[in-house]
Amino acid sequence: MRSVLLQFGFAAVLAAGACSLSGAQQPAEQPPAGQPAVEQRLNAVLDRWNKMSPEERERELAKLPPERARRIRLLLHRYNLMNPQEQQALRQRYRTFSELPQAEKETVRQRLREFRQLPRERQVTVHAEVDELRRLPDAQRQARYESAEFRGRYSPQERQIIKDLTEYLEPEK
């Protein structure tokens, strides 16, 4: 199973990529009617990228900062390797992220940057905690945040990452 945090991060990057590239060239086809506007934009961006020749894609990516272009290349490759259910889950995360107020989007981006800076073993531990907390009802989640065990197991930065990402990720279904 692919990492939920990585997929959420992927959705955040796609959201940023969609914003920066959607004006560059409009897709020839209109997305299906009845889809939310956010999903229409994501579908249009993904379809446009996937229909581009490698040369066209590289021309578009050359307009971006090198690190961002590298990340988008990698994420598009990963997206195309996903099965349809994983792609749909990612699209849902994109929709969730896109609907957040701007300040909350920036908080999520910051926490994902902080998460990626953690040592690998801490990423695994923090990710597992986020997954577990997402499955809990609000009252149990709040009690966990306030527990001595939680405070003792995680640094203040890790606790903030966990709280913010748990709050903004959709609950497990």
Backbone torsions as a table, in degrees:
resi	resn	phi	psi	omega
1	MET	NA	137.0	179.7
2	ARG	-75.7	150.0	-178.1
3	SER	-64.6	129.4	178.6
4	VAL	-64.6	-41.9	179.2
5	LEU	-64.0	-39.9	178.0
6	LEU	-64.7	-40.1	178.3
7	GLN	-66.7	-37.9	178.0
8	PHE	-66.4	-41.6	175.5
9	GLY	-60.9	-40.3	177.2
10	PHE	-60.4	-44.2	179.1
11	ALA	-62.4	-39.1	178.5
12	ALA	-64.7	-41.7	179.0
13	VAL	-67.1	-41.4	177.3
14	LEU	-62.3	-38.8	178.4
15	ALA	-61.3	-45.3	178.7
16	ALA	-64.8	-41.7	178.9
17	GLY	-65.4	-38.3	178.9
18	ALA	-64.2	-40.5	179.2
19	CYS	-65.6	-41.9	-174.5
20	SER	-80.2	-23.3	-175.4
21	LEU	-108.8	-15.8	-174.1
22	SER	-62.9	-28.1	179.6
23	GLY	-83.1	-12.4	-175.0
24	ALA	-67.6	-38.8	-177.4
25	GLN	-162.0	122.7	-178.6
26	GLN	-82.7	143.1	178.7
27	PRO	-68.1	150.9	-178.6
28	ALA	-70.7	-32.7	-176.6
29	GLU	-100.0	146.2	175.7
30	GLN	-87.7	139.7	176.5
31	PRO	-63.7	159.9	-179.2
32	PRO	-57.1	141.5	178.5
33	ALA	-67.2	152.7	177.5
34	GLY	93.3	-12.9	176.8
35	GLN	-81.5	147.0	174.1
36	PRO	-58.8	151.4	-177.5
37	ALA	-57.3	-38.8	-179.9
38	VAL	-61.2	-46.3	180.0
39	GLU	-66.8	-35.7	177.0
40	GLN	-60.9	-43.3	179.5
41	ARG	-63.3	-44.9	179.9
42	LEU	-62.2	-47.2	179.5
43	ASN	-59.3	-42.3	-179.3
44	ALA	-63.7	-43.8	-179.5
45	VAL	-65.2	-47.8	-179.5
46	LEU	-62.7	-44.1	179.2
47	ASP	-61.9	-42.6	-179.5
48	ARG	-62.6	-46.1	179.5
49	TRP	-61.3	-43.3	-176.8
50	ASN	-72.6	-21.0	178.1
51	LYS	-89.0	-14.1	-179.2
52	MET	-70.7	148.3	171.0
53	SER	-72.2	160.4	176.8
54	PRO	-54.7	-36.5	-179.7
55	GLU	-67.1	-43.4	178.7
56	GLU	-63.1	-43.9	180.0
57	ARG	-59.2	-44.2	-179.2
58	GLU	-66.0	-36.0	177.0
59	ARG	-62.6	-43.0	178.8
60	GLU	-66.0	-43.7	-179.1
61	LEU	-66.2	-29.5	179.4
62	ALA	-65.0	-19.0	179.3
63	LYS	-78.1	-12.4	-177.0
64	LEU	-99.7	161.7	172.1
65	PRO	-58.5	144.9	-174.2
66	PRO	-54.0	-42.9	-178.5
67	GLU	-66.8	-40.0	178.2
68	ARG	-65.6	-42.3	178.3
69	ALA	-61.9	-41.8	179.3
70	ARG	-62.0	-44.2	-179.7
71	ARG	-65.0	-39.9	179.5
72	ILE	-65.6	-41.8	176.6
73	ARG	-56.4	-49.0	-178.6
74	LEU	-62.7	-44.3	-177.9
75	LEU	-68.7	-37.9	175.7
76	LEU	-63.6	-40.0	177.3
77	HIS	-61.2	-47.2	179.1
78	ARG	-62.4	-41.4	179.8
79	TYR	-59.2	-43.9	-178.5
80	ASN	-69.2	-17.9	176.1
81	LEU	-85.9	-14.2	-177.4
82	MET	-72.3	152.0	172.8
83	ASN	-79.5	166.6	-175.8
84	PRO	-57.4	-35.3	179.4
85	GLN	-66.7	-40.5	178.2
86	GLU	-66.8	-39.7	177.8
87	GLN	-62.8	-41.2	179.3
88	GLN	-65.0	-41.6	177.8
89	ALA	-61.8	-40.5	178.7
90	LEU	-64.9	-42.1	178.8
91	ARG	-61.7	-36.6	177.7
92	GLN	-65.8	-41.6	177.9
93	ARG	-64.3	-38.4	176.4
94	TYR	-61.0	-45.5	-179.8
95	ARG	-60.4	-46.1	179.3
96	THR	-59.9	-48.3	-179.7
97	PHE	-61.5	-44.5	-176.5
98	SER	-64.4	-26.0	-178.2
99	GLU	-86.6	-7.0	177.9
100	LEU	-70.2	148.6	171.3
101	PRO	-61.4	156.0	-175.0
102	GLN	-55.7	-41.4	-179.2
103	ALA	-63.2	-38.9	179.4
104	GLU	-71.2	-36.2	175.4
105	LYS	-59.1	-44.5	-179.5
106	GLU	-65.6	-36.7	176.2
107	THR	-61.4	-45.9	179.3
108	VAL	-61.6	-45.5	179.1
109	ARG	-59.0	-43.9	-179.6
110	GLN	-63.8	-44.0	-179.8
111	ARG	-65.9	-35.9	177.3
112	LEU	-67.5	-38.1	175.4
113	ARG	-62.4	-44.8	178.9
114	GLU	-62.8	-42.0	179.1
115	PHE	-58.9	-44.7	-178.4
116	ARG	-67.0	-20.4	178.7
117	GLN	-84.0	-13.5	179.3
118	LEU	-68.5	151.6	172.5
119	PRO	-59.6	150.1	-174.8
120	ARG	-51.4	-44.3	-177.4
121	GLU	-66.0	-32.1	176.9
122	ARG	-74.5	-34.8	175.5
123	GLN	-58.2	-44.3	-179.4
124	VAL	-61.4	-45.6	-178.3
125	THR	-65.5	-46.6	180.0
126	VAL	-64.1	-43.2	179.2
127	HIS	-59.8	-43.3	179.9
128	ALA	-62.8	-39.6	179.0
129	GLU	-64.9	-43.0	178.1
130	VAL	-60.7	-45.6	179.4
131	ASP	-59.7	-43.7	-178.9
132	GLU	-66.4	-45.8	-178.9
133	LEU	-64.0	-33.6	179.8
134	ARG	-62.3	-24.0	-178.3
135	ARG	-87.0	-11.3	-175.5
136	LEU	-88.7	149.0	170.8
137	PRO	-64.1	158.0	-175.5
138	ASP	-52.7	-45.5	-176.7
139	ALA	-63.1	-42.5	178.9
140	GLN	-68.1	-37.9	178.3
141	ARG	-62.8	-45.3	179.8
142	GLN	-62.5	-41.6	178.3
143	ALA	-62.1	-38.7	178.6
144	ARG	-64.1	-44.8	178.6
145	TYR	-56.2	-37.9	-174.4
146	GLU	-86.6	-5.5	-176.0
147	SER	-73.4	150.9	176.7
148	ALA	-63.8	-36.2	179.1
149	GLU	-59.6	-45.4	-179.7
150	PHE	-62.5	-48.3	-179.4
151	ARG	-63.7	-33.8	-179.6
152	GLY	-78.4	-26.4	-175.8
153	ARG	-84.7	-28.0	-173.1
154	TYR	-122.6	145.0	174.8
155	SER	-70.2	163.4	176.5
156	PRO	-55.2	-40.2	178.8
157	GLN	-64.3	-44.7	179.7
158	GLU	-64.0	-39.5	178.4
159	ARG	-61.6	-40.1	179.3
160	GLN	-67.8	-41.5	176.7
161	ILE	-57.9	-49.6	-178.2
162	ILE	-60.6	-48.7	-178.1
163	LYS	-61.7	-49.2	-176.6
164	ASP	-66.3	-44.3	-178.8
165	LEU	-69.9	-34.2	176.6
166	THR	-65.1	-39.5	-179.0
167	GLU	-65.6	-38.2	-173.2
168	TYR	-93.7	-16.6	175.2
169	LEU	-80.1	146.4	177.3
170	GLU	-65.3	144.8	175.6
171	PRO	-60.3	150.4	177.4
172	GLU	-64.3	138.8	-179.3
173	LYS	-106.5	NA	NA
